[in-house]
Amino acid sequence: MSNIKNKLDVAVARGLNNFGEHLKGKVIDVTPMDTGELRRSIYIKRATESNLTVEVGSSGAIAPYNVYVHEIPKINYTTPGTGYKFIEKPFYEEKDKIQTFIKAEVKK
């Protein structure tokens, strides 16, 4: 039984990581770009079979102003289609696809 659970956990982790990569791409697309540091700060913390959680975020070590840009609406973003809540908005738009990514891996 544990072999089946292990295989299932590995498949779920792969599905979560595939979704995380997908979401990271969507986040980068809507992240404001002035110098490019904010976009470079977007990271993914990958899921493992022992930790079925994936995280997409922005590193303050690379772009210490990331929280300010994410939370404070501004009118004149330099790149059209970008703006504040650049992590939150894509997540809410894409979250229903998580199951599809997991199903694809479990079916393999």
C-alpha positions in Angstrom: 0.0 0.0 0.0 2.8 2.5 0.8 4.3 2.0 -2.6 1.0 3.1 -4.2 0.9 6.1 -1.8 4.5 7.0 -2.7 3.8 6.9 -6.4 0.7 9.0 -6.0 2.5 11.5 -3.9 5.3 11.8 -6.5 2.7 12.3 -9.2 0.8 14.9 -7.2 4.1 16.8 -6.5 4.9 16.8 -10.2 1.5 18.1 -11.0 1.8 20.9 -8.4 5.2 21.8 -9.7 3.9 21.9 -13.3 1.1 24.2 -12.1 3.7 26.3 -10.2 5.8 26.8 -13.3 2.6 27.7 -15.3 1.6 30.2 -12.6 5.1 31.6 -12.4 5.0 32.4 -16.1 1.6 34.2 -15.7 2.9 36.1 -12.7 6.0 37.3 -14.6 3.8 38.4 -17.5 1.9 40.8 -15.2 4.7 41.9 -12.9 5.6 45.6 -13.5 8.9 46.1 -15.2 11.1 49.1 -14.8 14.6 47.7 -14.2 13.6 44.0 -14.4 14.6 43.3 -10.8 11.0 42.7 -9.7 10.5 40.1 -12.5 13.8 38.4 -11.6 12.7 38.2 -8.0 9.8 35.8 -8.9 10.6 32.3 -7.6 9.0 28.9 -7.2 9.5 26.7 -4.2 8.8 23.3 -5.5 6.6 20.6 -4.0 8.1 17.2 -2.9 6.4 13.9 -2.2 6.9 14.7 1.5 5.6 18.3 1.2 2.8 18.6 -1.3 2.9 22.4 -1.4 4.1 24.7 -4.2 4.9 28.3 -3.6 5.2 31.1 -6.1 6.4 34.4 -4.7 8.8 37.4 -4.9 12.1 37.5 -3.1 12.7 40.7 -1.1 16.4 39.9 -1.2 16.4 40.6 -4.9 13.8 43.3 -5.0 13.3 44.8 -1.5 10.4 47.0 -2.7 8.4 44.0 -3.9 5.7 44.2 -1.1 5.2 47.9 -1.8 4.7 47.4 -5.6 2.4 44.4 -5.0 0.2 46.2 -2.5 0.0 49.8 -3.6 -2.0 50.7 -6.7 -0.3 53.1 -9.1 -1.5 54.7 -12.3 1.5 54.9 -14.5 3.1 51.4 -14.8 5.7 51.5 -17.5 4.7 48.2 -19.0 1.1 47.8 -20.3 -0.9 45.0 -18.8 1.1 45.0 -15.5 0.2 46.3 -12.1 -0.1 45.7 -8.4 -1.3 42.4 -7.0 0.9 40.8 -9.7 1.0 37.5 -7.7 -2.5 37.5 -6.3 -4.4 38.2 -9.5 -2.9 35.4 -11.7 -3.4 33.0 -8.8 -7.1 33.7 -8.6 -7.4 33.5 -12.4 -5.5 30.2 -12.7 -6.2 28.3 -9.4 -9.0 26.2 -10.9 -6.4 24.6 -13.2 -4.5 22.9 -10.4 -6.6 19.8 -10.6 -6.0 19.5 -14.4 -2.2 19.6 -13.8 -2.4 17.0 -11.0 -4.7 14.7 -13.0 -2.4 14.8 -16.0 0.5 13.5 -13.8 -1.6 10.9 -11.8 -2.9 9.4 -15.1 0.7 8.7 -16.4 
